């Protein structure tokens, strides 16, 4: 399942993306300048 959520951080609109996988969950926060990601290796 994939969830996409709009978030406001200090007045800036960003996008949160959550991808649920069988053994883990991947998260990203996407901003106008780049992104922050929590990922998994060797899934």
N, CA, C and O atoms as CSV, one atom per row, in Angstrom:
chain,resi,resn,atom,element,x,y,z
A,1,UNK,N,N,0.847,-1.176,0.000
A,1,UNK,CA,C,0.000,0.000,0.000
A,1,UNK,C,C,0.888,1.232,0.000
A,1,UNK,O,O,1.944,1.245,0.633
A,2,UNK,N,N,0.461,2.260,-0.705
A,2,UNK,CA,C,1.186,3.523,-0.781
A,2,UNK,C,C,0.277,4.636,-0.263
A,2,UNK,O,O,-0.864,4.774,-0.705
A,3,UNK,N,N,0.797,5.435,0.685
A,3,UNK,CA,C,0.082,6.593,1.209
A,3,UNK,C,C,0.866,7.843,0.858
A,3,UNK,O,O,2.076,7.901,1.077
A,4,UNK,N,N,0.183,8.849,0.313
A,4,UNK,CA,C,0.787,10.133,-0.009
A,4,UNK,C,C,0.044,11.186,0.808
A,4,UNK,O,O,-1.176,11.319,0.715
A,5,UNK,N,N,0.817,11.943,1.622
A,5,UNK,CA,C,0.207,12.884,2.561
A,5,UNK,C,C,0.846,14.262,2.400
A,5,UNK,O,O,2.069,14.379,2.463
A,6,UNK,N,N,0.036,15.312,2.193
A,6,UNK,CA,C,0.608,16.666,2.180
A,6,UNK,C,C,0.924,17.096,3.613
A,6,UNK,O,O,0.132,16.867,4.527
A,7,UNK,N,N,2.089,17.721,3.799
A,7,UNK,CA,C,2.535,18.161,5.125
A,7,UNK,C,C,3.016,19.601,5.001
A,7,UNK,O,O,3.613,19.970,3.990
A,8,UNK,N,N,2.762,20.415,6.023
A,8,UNK,CA,C,3.285,21.778,6.071
A,8,UNK,C,C,4.313,21.836,7.195
A,8,UNK,O,O,3.989,21.581,8.355
A,9,UNK,N,N,5.562,22.174,6.844
A,9,UNK,CA,C,6.643,22.294,7.820
A,9,UNK,C,C,7.174,23.718,7.751
A,9,UNK,O,O,7.728,24.127,6.730
A,10,UNK,N,N,7.011,24.468,8.819
A,10,UNK,CA,C,7.444,25.868,8.892
A,10,UNK,C,C,6.955,26.679,7.703
A,10,UNK,O,O,7.702,27.478,7.138
A,11,UNK,N,N,5.697,26.469,7.325
A,11,UNK,CA,C,5.080,27.224,6.249
A,11,UNK,C,C,5.406,26.737,4.840
A,11,UNK,O,O,4.968,27.343,3.862
A,12,UNK,N,N,6.166,25.653,4.725
A,12,UNK,CA,C,6.534,25.113,3.411
A,12,UNK,C,C,5.757,23.832,3.169
A,12,UNK,O,O,5.742,22.942,4.020
A,13,UNK,N,N,5.110,23.733,2.015
A,13,UNK,CA,C,4.374,22.522,1.658
A,13,UNK,C,C,5.333,21.452,1.170
A,13,UNK,O,O,6.112,21.674,0.244
A,14,UNK,N,N,5.267,20.285,1.806
A,14,UNK,CA,C,6.076,19.140,1.404
A,14,UNK,C,C,5.155,17.941,1.256
A,14,UNK,O,O,3.984,18.008,1.629
A,15,UNK,N,N,5.669,16.852,0.720
A,15,UNK,CA,C,4.869,15.654,0.502
A,15,UNK,C,C,5.508,14.481,1.228
A,15,UNK,O,O,6.696,14.208,1.054
A,16,UNK,N,N,4.727,13.794,2.034
A,16,UNK,CA,C,5.184,12.578,2.687
A,16,UNK,C,C,4.682,11.374,1.917
A,16,UNK,O,O,3.512,11.314,1.541
A,17,UNK,N,N,5.570,10.411,1.679
A,17,UNK,CA,C,5.202,9.190,0.960
A,17,UNK,C,C,5.591,7.989,1.815
A,17,UNK,O,O,6.736,7.873,2.252
A,18,UNK,N,N,4.632,7.101,2.049
A,18,UNK,CA,C,4.857,5.878,2.814
A,18,UNK,C,C,4.532,4.684,1.917
A,18,UNK,O,O,3.442,4.607,1.351
A,19,UNK,N,N,5.477,3.759,1.789
A,19,UNK,CA,C,5.271,2.552,0.998
A,19,UNK,C,C,5.417,1.363,1.928
A,19,UNK,O,O,6.513,1.093,2.420
A,20,UNK,N,N,4.329,0.650,2.175
A,20,UNK,CA,C,4.370,-0.514,3.053
A,20,UNK,C,C,4.711,-1.752,2.237
A,20,UNK,O,O,4.033,-2.079,1.263
A,21,UNK,N,N,5.768,-2.429,2.649
A,21,UNK,CA,C,6.232,-3.651,2.008
A,21,UNK,C,C,6.105,-4.800,3.002
A,21,UNK,O,O,5.897,-4.550,4.189
A,22,UNK,N,N,6.222,-6.044,2.563
A,22,UNK,CA,C,6.021,-7.178,3.476
A,22,UNK,C,C,6.918,-7.177,4.722
A,22,UNK,O,O,6.467,-7.552,5.804
A,23,UNK,N,N,8.177,-6.761,4.579
A,23,UNK,CA,C,9.086,-6.835,5.722
A,23,UNK,C,C,9.546,-5.487,6.253
A,23,UNK,O,O,10.273,-5.434,7.246
A,24,UNK,N,N,9.138,-4.393,5.612
A,24,UNK,CA,C,9.592,-3.071,6.041
A,24,UNK,C,C,8.656,-1.997,5.501
A,24,UNK,O,O,7.737,-2.285,4.734
A,25,UNK,N,N,8.900,-0.767,5.908
A,25,UNK,CA,C,8.160,0.385,5.402
A,25,UNK,C,C,9.168,1.419,4.924
A,25,UNK,O,O,10.113,1.747,5.642
A,26,UNK,N,N,8.971,1.934,3.710
A,26,UNK,CA,C,9.830,2.975,3.168
A,26,UNK,C,C,9.138,4.320,3.332
A,26,UNK,O,O,7.944,4.445,3.060
A,27,UNK,N,N,9.893,5.335,3.780
A,27,UNK,CA,C,9.338,6.669,3.998
A,27,UNK,C,C,10.176,7.706,3.271
A,27,UNK,O,O,11.403,7.616,3.250
A,28,UNK,N,N,9.511,8.698,2.672
A,28,UNK,CA,C,10.222,9.849,2.102
A,28,UNK,C,C,9.459,11.123,2.438
A,28,UNK,O,O,8.232,11.126,2.539
A,29,UNK,N,N,10.206,12.195,2.607
A,29,UNK,CA,C,9.652,13.540,2.710
A,29,UNK,C,C,10.231,14.298,1.522
A,29,UNK,O,O,11.443,14.503,1.455
A,30,UNK,N,N,9.394,14.713,0.596
A,30,UNK,CA,C,9.819,15.393,-0.627
A,30,UNK,C,C,9.569,16.888,-0.495
A,30,UNK,O,O,8.453,17.313,-0.195
A,31,UNK,N,N,10.616,17.690,-0.720
A,31,UNK,CA,C,10.531,19.144,-0.613
A,31,UNK,C,C,10.862,19.758,-1.968
A,31,UNK,O,O,11.292,19.047,-2.876
A,32,UNK,N,N,10.670,21.067,-2.120
A,32,UNK,CA,C,11.045,21.709,-3.384
A,32,UNK,C,C,12.545,21.606,-3.696
A,32,UNK,O,O,12.934,21.670,-4.862
A,33,UNK,N,N,13.388,21.448,-2.671
A,33,UNK,CA,C,14.837,21.405,-2.886
A,33,UNK,C,C,15.417,20.000,-2.890
A,33,UNK,O,O,16.580,19.827,-3.254
A,34,UNK,N,N,14.655,19.000,-2.501
A,34,UNK,CA,C,15.193,17.638,-2.452
A,34,UNK,C,C,14.308,16.739,-1.605
A,34,UNK,O,O,13.112,16.990,-1.455
A,35,UNK,N,N,14.910,15.679,-1.047
A,35,UNK,CA,C,14.114,14.744,-0.265
A,35,UNK,C,C,14.943,14.125,0.857
A,35,UNK,O,O,16.174,14.136,0.820
A,36,UNK,N,N,14.249,13.589,1.848
A,36,UNK,CA,C,14.822,12.811,2.933
A,36,UNK,C,C,14.177,11.443,2.839
A,36,UNK,O,O,12.958,11.343,2.697
A,37,UNK,N,N,14.970,10.395,2.916
A,37,UNK,CA,C,14.419,9.054,2.713
A,37,UNK,C,C,14.920,8.083,3.773
A,37,UNK,O,O,16.087,8.121,4.163
A,38,UNK,N,N,14.034,7.222,4.232
A,38,UNK,CA,C,14.376,6.099,5.079
A,38,UNK,C,C,14.116,4.863,4.238
A,38,UNK,O,O,12.964,4.563,3.924
A,39,UNK,N,N,15.151,4.150,3.872
A,39,UNK,CA,C,14.986,3.008,2.971
A,39,UNK,C,C,15.560,1.735,3.551
A,39,UNK,O,O,16.049,1.712,4.680
A,40,UNK,N,N,15.495,0.696,2.778
A,40,UNK,CA,C,16.010,-0.619,3.190
A,40,UNK,C,C,16.854,-1.186,2.059
A,40,UNK,O,O,16.559,-0.967,0.884
A,41,UNK,N,N,17.886,-1.903,2.413
A,41,UNK,CA,C,18.731,-2.571,1.441
A,41,UNK,C,C,18.525,-4.076,1.567
A,41,UNK,O,O,18.154,-4.570,2.632
A,42,UNK,N,N,18.763,-4.792,0.493
A,42,UNK,CA,C,18.650,-6.247,0.486
A,42,UNK,C,C,17.266,-6.739,0.916
A,42,UNK,O,O,17.136,-7.621,1.764
A,43,UNK,N,N,16.248,-6.149,0.314
A,43,UNK,CA,C,14.891,-6.572,0.644
A,43,UNK,C,C,14.689,-7.917,0.008
A,43,UNK,O,O,13.614,-8.504,0.134
